[in-house]
Structures are given as structure tokens and as C-alpha cells.
């Protein structure tokens, strides 16, 4: 089943988040990850609504575990093609320090990078990587 692959949930209206998804797609040539906006029905299936409402982060679902903030970003980097795997070494930094930096960027993401009116629509060549938004 396709949904058993790791899923990256992202803010579909955030330009920074959409840019991050493009970055991941370009460096995930094997198609390891699937994607779904936090605003989708797929997200509601995997993530409690109370978590979605408080999230200003990407969320990473893998093998029944949900990761957020810097932990999600580092675990995703570990699976990317190229030297990006090296960034996983930062997992040794205490989570509260990593998340402090992550939270600072997340709080300012709309101001610095802007916001869209609607979620990203995948192109035909990568549409199969996005879970249906029932």
C-alpha cells in the first residue's frame, strides 16, 4: 500500500514549506517519500486535529512514528540523495536547542517567504508522490 511509505505533511499555503517540498522531491530520486498537505483529509487520518491546529512545522510520519520540527527535518535529510545525509549528525544537539532555531524560522515563515491562497497542486510527473486529498 502506498501510504505505508514515509509521509511528509506540510503547510500547503506556506511558500517556505512548498519550497522545502520541491527541494526534497529534487533530492529523492527513488521516490522514497510521499507528501500530503496538513490541510488535507489524509493528514486528518494520521494526525490528531489538535496537533494539526498547533503545528507550524512539517510533520514526518514513518513506521507509525510522528516526528516534528528539527527531528522531522533531520530524519528527512538522512534519506535524501547526496551529501544532505550528513546533516543528520546534528541530531546529537539537544532537541530544545535545535527546535529553538526551527521555531524562530517557523514563526517568521509567512513574513519572510509569503503565503499562498491555496495548497500546491503537483505537476503530472510527480502527482503519484502526493497522496490523494479526499
C-alpha angles and dihedrals in degrees: 000000000000094000090064088075116092111279127212112205115200141176101265094203097049116099092206091051092048089049090051090052090051089049091051094047091052091052098041100073093161092058094239095154132061121202138214133168117245085235092063133099088240089063091051089054093057105027129052112246090237089060093046092051092053096042122111091160143072113265123212121205115196128163093339094313123114118209127187141189117353093355090058093045094049094046089050092048089053090063098045124106117255131017094329089096087073090072089070087079086078088072085088090068109093112267094236090060094045092046092048089063092041092050092050091056093042093052091054100037097105092045094048102034105020134230135264127226092230143016122280117272111215121231120247094259094057100029092106089063092062117078115234114268097222 
